[in-house]
C-alpha cells in the first residue's frame, strides 16, 4: 500500500491520551476490565460444561457467546495495554489488517448469534413442552456454525475492500484499534462503491439480524399474552430479560457508529462508543446472564462447594 512515494508498512495508534499519568491510569482500568472479562466468561463456560442442569439449548448459546466475548476482547485489549505503557504506538500493516479482520468477523458472528438466541427464547416460551425437540442438538450446532460462517465471510468482504483503499494521507490512526471510521479518514478517496459495500454489510449483518430479533420478540409477546396468570407472564418474560438487555446494548452501539455516512464520523465521540462494545460489553455479558439466574448461581455453588444461600 503506497502513500505518496512511500509504502505504508505500519500505522500509529494514538489511543486515548498522550499524557503519561493518564496512560497509566487507563492501563490499570483496562487491565482490570480485561481480567474481569477473562474471569467472568471463562467461569461461565466452565459452569455450563460441568453442570448437567445447564446442558440446555439456552446455555449452549450463552456458552458460545462467552467464547465469542473472550476472543473478541482479546483481539483489542492486549494491544491497548501495550499502547498505554509503551512509547512505541505503532502497529504493522499486517497486524492492523489481522486485527480488523478478526474484530469484524467476531462482531458479525455475535450479531447472528444474538438473533439465534432470540429464536431460542421464542421456541422456549411459545411451546415449552416441545422445546427440546424444537431446539435439537443438530439445530443448535447448525445455528452456531452459520453464525461464524456468515460473520467471517462478510469480514473477508469488508477487510478486502478496506485494505485496498489508497491511504495517501497520514498513517496516524486517531483511535485505539484499527476500525472503519479512522481508516476511512486516512484514505485519499472513498468511492461510492465502498460506501455501498458498507451499507450492504450493515444490512446483512446488523439490520437483518435486528429484524429477526424484533420478529422473534413480537411472537414472544404474543405467546406471553396468551398466558393467563400474571406470575406465569412475569416468569416467561424474565427468561428473555437478559437477552433483551444484551441485544439493546450491543446493537445500539454498533448501529450508532456504522449506520451513518462516512462523512459524519466523529472520531472522538465514536472512540468512546466503540470502547463500550469492544472492551466493556464482553465484561458485562457474564454479569447480565448470571446475576439473576438461579441455575448459574447453583452451579457456581456446586463448583466451589458452597452452602446454599437463603437470600
N, C-alpha and C positions, 0 to 999 in steps of 0.2 A: 504494500500500500504506500503510495507516494504522497508527499506533502511538499508542493513546490518541486524543488530539485532534490529533495531528501526523502529517504524511506522512513516511514513511521514504524519503528520497531518496539515502541513502548508508549504507554500513557502515564500521566501523572495524576494520582488521585488526591484531591485537595482535602477530602474528608469533611469534618465539621468545623475545625478550628486550627489556626496556626499557633495559638498560644500554648506554650509547653505545659503550664499548670492545668489548663482546661483539657489538654490532650490526655494528661494523666488521670484526671477525674473521669473523662469519657472511657479511658481504658478500664478503670475499675468498674464502672457501670456496665459496660458491655461484657466484661468478663463475668460479672455476677449474673447478668441476664443469660449469657450462654451456658453457664454452669447449671442454672435452674432449668434451662431448656433441655440440656442433656439428661439431667437427673429425672425431671418430670416425664419426658417422653420414653426414656429407657425403662423407668419403673412401670409405666402403664403397659408397655409392650410385654414386659416380664410377667405382670399380673395376668394379662389376657392369655398368654401362652401357658401359664402354670395352673390357673384355676379353671376347672371344668365348667363352673357356673357361667363363665364368661365366654364359653365356646358357642356363641350365637352369631348370626349374621351382623347384628348391630356392632358388637365388639370386634368382629373381624374387620369391619370398615374403620372403626376407631383406631385399631392397632395399625392399620395401613396408613391412616392419617398421621399418626405419631411417627411412623417410619419416614414419611414424606417430610414432616417438620424437622426431624433430626438431620436429614440430608440437606434440606433447604437452608436451614440456619448455618450449617457447616460450609456451605458454598460462600457465604458472606463473612461471617463473624471472625474466623481466624485472620483473614486479610485485614479486616477493620482493626483488630487488636495490634497487628504488626504495624499498620499505618500510624496508630496512635503513639507508639513508643519508639518508632524508628525514624531517622532523618530521611531515609530512602522511601519516598512515597510512590515509587514507580511500580507499574505492573506491565509485564511484557504484552505484546500484541497477541500472542498465542494464549497467554494467561487470561487476558481480557475476553478473548473470544470464548474460551472454555467456560469462564465464569458466567458469561452472558448466555451461552447455550444451556448449561445445566440449570441456571436460575429460571430461564423461560420454560424449559421442559418440566421442571418440578412445579412451577406456578400453574401452568396449564393443566398438568395432571391433577393438581389439587382442585382446580375448578370442576373437572369432570368427576372426581371422587366425591365432592360435596353434593353434586347432582345425584350420583348413585345412592348416597346416604339418604337423600330426600325421598327417593323411591322406596328405599328400605323402610323408612318410617311410615310411608303410606301403606305398604304391604302389612306392616305390623298392626296398624290401627284399623284399617278397613276390614280385615278378616284375620283376627288374631289366632283363631283355631287352625287356619291353614297357612300360618306364617312360615313355618319351617319348610313346608312343601313349595310355597311360592318363592321363597328366597333360598333355593337349593345351593348346595356347596358349589356345584358347577356354575350356576349363575353368578354367585358372589365372586368367584375367581375370574370369570369372564369379564365382569364389570371392572374389576381392578386392572386386569390386563388391558382392556380397552382404554381405561383412563391413562395409563402410562403410554400406550402406543399413540393415542391421539395427542397427548401432551408433547411427546418428543418428536413426532413427525412435524407438528406445527412449529416446534422450536428450531428444527432444521431449516424450515422455510424462513423464519424470522432472522435467524443468525446469518444465513447465506445472503439474504437481501441487505442486511445492515452492514456487514463487514465487506461488502463490495462497494459501499459508498466511497466517494472521494473525500478523504479527510485532508483538506488543504489548509485548514486553519491551524489553530494551536492544538497541541496534544494534551492539554491540561483538562482533566475531567472534574468539573465542579460538583463532585458527589463522592460517596464512599464506596461505590461499586460501579461496574460497567452496566449501564442501562440505556434504554431507548432515548429518553429526553436529553441527557447530556451528550450522547454520541451524535444525535441529530444536530445539536448546537455546534459541533466540530466539523460537520460536513459542509462542503462547498455549496452543493446544490442538491436539495432533496426533491426529487422528481415526483410528479403526481402518481406515478406507478408505485412508488414506495409507500406513499400515503395510502393508496388503495390496498396494498398488502397489509398495512397496519389495521385498516378498518375490517378487512376480511378476517384477520386473526382475532380481532376484538369480537366480531360477530360469531365466529365458530367456537372460540374458547371461553368467552365470557358471557355474551348476550344469550347464546343458545342454551348453555347450562343454567343461566339465570331463569330463562323462560320455563325450562323443565322443572326447576325447583319451585317456581311460582305455581305451575300446573299441579305439581305434587301436593303443595300445601292447600290449594283450592279443594282438591279431593279429600285431603286430611280434614279440613274444616267441615266439609260436608259429612264426613264419617263421624266426626266428633258431635255434630249437631244431632245425629241420629241416636246418640247415646242418651238415655232418659235421665239417669241420675247425675246430679251436679258433681258428686265425688268421682264418678266414672269419667266425666268430661275432663275434670282437672287432672286426673291421673293420666289420661290419654295425651293431654296437651303437654304434661310435664316430660313425657318421653321425647318430645320434639324440641323443648325449650333450648337445650344445649346446642343442638344443631342449628337452630334458628339464630342464636347469638353468634355462633361461629360464621355462618353464612353472611350475616349482616356486616360484621366487622371486616371480613376478608374481601367480599365483593365490593363493599362500599369504598374501601381504599383503592382497590385496583381500578374500578370504574372512574374514580375521581382523577386518577393520573392518566389513564390510557384512552379515555373516551373523548378527549379534547384534541383539536387540531394541534400539530406540532408548533405552530406559530404562537400558541398561547401558553406554552410550557414556562413555568416559573421554577427555576432550579432550587432556590432556597426553600420555597413552600413545598415543592414536590419531595425534596430531600427528607423533610420531617414526616410526610405521609408514608414514603417508601420505607422509612425506618420502622414504622409500625408493622407493616405486613411482612417485612423481611426478617426482622430481629425480634420484635416484641410478640407478634402473633404466634409464632411457634412455641413461645414460652407459655402463653395464655391457654392454648388449646387443652393441655392436660388438666389444667385447673377447671376449665369450662365443663369438661366431660366427666370429672371425677368428684368435685367438691360436694355436689348434691346427689351423688349416685351411691345408693346403699350397697349395690353389688360390688362396686370397686372398693368401697370402704371395708367391706367384709373380707374381700380378697387381700387387701393390704394388711389387715389384722392377722389374717391366716399366714401371710408370708412372713411377718415378723413375730408371729405367735403372741399377739397382744390379746388381752381380755376384752370382750365386747363392751362397748360404752353404752350407758343408758340414756345418754344425751341425744 
